Amino acid sequence: MKQVILDTSFIMACTRQKIDFFEEIKHNGMDVVIPTQTINELKGLGADVALEILEKNEFKIINVPGKDADTAILKIAKKDKNAIIATLDQGLKKKIPNSKMIIRGKKKLEIV
């Protein structure tokens, strides 16, 4: 089963735009994976609504060495070329050869 690795920017944008990203990802038969660094960044941002959404859904937390979410996601992407990276971070997108999940037209998730 394919994995979708969520970045802080993606979670925050989906929360602001009221996109049910968990439903969309699971509907496509993929697993949601979130690095511990992403969870920590959300806590540091005081993103309570985003954290509440995470609490209500099923996902896998992975511990990857690295000081921030970008570093952790880069390591995951290098290990698993089939993982889909859900991010809006332009710098991160350029560094990762994997497929990416983006938000198209404010409401639709798309893999590019």
N, C-alpha and C positions, 0 to 999 in steps of 0.2 A: 504494500500500500504506500502511495506517495505521501510525503510529509510536506507540510507548509510551515515554514519557520517564520514567526511573526516578530517584526521589529517594533520598537516603541512608536515610531512615526506612523506606521500603518494602523496600529491599535487606536492611537489618538485621533487620527483622521476619520476612521470608521465610527468612533464614538461621537465625534462632533457632527458627522453627517448622518447619524442614525442608520448605519448599514449593519445588518445582522451578518457579520462576516463568519461567525461560527456556523450558522445555518447554511450559508453558501458553500463553505469549504467542505462541510460534511455531506452536503447534497451531491457534491462531485466525488465522493468516496475517498477523501483525503483525511489524514490525521493532522491535528493542530499541535505544533511543538513550539514552546516558548523557552528561551534561555533564561536562567535565573537573573542575569544582568538586565534583561528587559523588564522583568517584574520589579527589580530594584529601582530602575529608572522611573517607572510609573509611580512607585511609592515616593521617590524623591521629588517628582513633579506635583505630588498631591492630586493625582488623577484618580480620585475616588470613584467616579462613575465607571471609568475603564476597569478599575480593579473589581468593582461589583459585577460587571459583565463577565469578567474572567472567573470569578467565584461561582457563577451560575452555570458554567459550561465545563465540558470535559476536555482536557488537553494534557499533554505530557510536558513536564518541566524537565529541562536537561541542564546539568551542571557542566559547563565548559570553561576551561581556564581562560582568563582574560579580564581586564579591568572594566570594560564597557560592553554594551550589547553589540556594537559594530564588530569589535574584535571577535567576540564569541560567534557571531553569525558568519563571519569570514572563515573561521575554523570549521564550522559545520559544513559550509558550502564546499570547501576544499575536500573534505572527507566524503561527502555524499553529493555527487554530481547530479543526482536525480531530485534532490530536495528543491522545492520551490520557495523562493525567498519573497516574503511579503513586506515590502518597504517602500517608502516614498523618498528616502534619503538618496539624493542624486549621486553623492560621492560613493556611497555603498553600492549602488546599482552598477556603477562603472567598474568597480573592483571585482564583481562577482559574475562569473560566466553562466551561472545557473539560470533557469527560467525564473521570471519574476511575476508576482501577483501585484497588480496595480488597481487603482480606482479609476474607472473611466466614466466621465460624465456625471460625477458627483454621487452616483448611486450604484453603478455596476462594477463588479469585480471581474478582472480579466487577467489571464495568464499570457505573458509575452515572452 
